[in-house]
């Protein structure tokens, strides 16, 4: 059994969007309610949030962008993009979301918990250094990577994004940086239109961006099989000191913002795969932050499956899925990934 740290804060509910908006407070209300009766409850440790400081936010975002968001505090509504806006307390919620993720990273790095999940909002992986996008204000996972490097001297970070949408802001932050390996599986073409297989990074970061740009229709077995075929091989060669995860749940078959066919069980499999990679490469150090997931009935069930796996309340057998994966779908993605990345990662030649 393992101990999982949980970041939750009622402040995150104070980022107000319309009830008809997919990214609304009911997402976290449903998750927080489920935390009260999860089978993993006895192995969860609450981690208090804190606001990220200006200097910490500026490790990724520009001063001008910080000031623009800070100026929204107390204002009824500021429209940043047609689907991304702020309410009076959104700036505080976004700062505490990033700061809460920092706290989760600290708890894992200090050995207080075995792993952690920051259950925060607004989400972050679409936020660019100088603009909001796709419901996101600050890019928590990118900021977390910088925090881990600054405060703990982490030299290599594997950053995994399993949201149905490509983490454009995260990729752009690190595409010229070899201290972060960015791995994303996402529906393509789909919002925001970025992340083809051929995006591999640039400069000294060339080869350290890997995109699995998947057509719609991939389910549990296909996702788990692809992760199992690609991530362990690359991670072993890269040698990360820490794994951070942008954990979106909009690949669920009932989520209207995506076109994938995953179920709750599939997230158990993805979590188990990442735990095994973390155990082999970095002493189990694994920290997740909530991104998307907009079907209110299934979202808390998906999160609960992840928590049960993180605490080893359940231990999913990955091999049972590998036998049922659609071979054509696997070959489509694996062939393209290997073609693009074999020049950079010799382990992929045998994957």
Secondary structure, 3 states (H helix, E strand, C coil): CCCEEEECCHHHHHCCCCCCCCCCCHHHHHHHHHHCCCCCHHHEEEECCCCCCHHHHCCCCCHHHHHHHHCCCCCCCEEEECCEEECCCHHHHHHHHHHHHHHHHHHHHCCCCCEEEECCCCCCCCCECCECECCECCCHHHHHHHHHHHHHCCCCEEEEECCCCCCHHHHHHHCCCCCEEEEEEEECCCCCCCCCCCCCCCHHHCCCEEEEEECCCCEHHHHHHHHHHHHHHHHHHHCCCEEEEEECCCCECCCCCCCCEECHHHHHHHHHHHHHHHHHHHCCCEEEEECCCCCHHHHHHHHHHHHHHHCCCCCCCCHHHHCCCCHHHHHHHHHHHHHHHCCCCHHHHHC
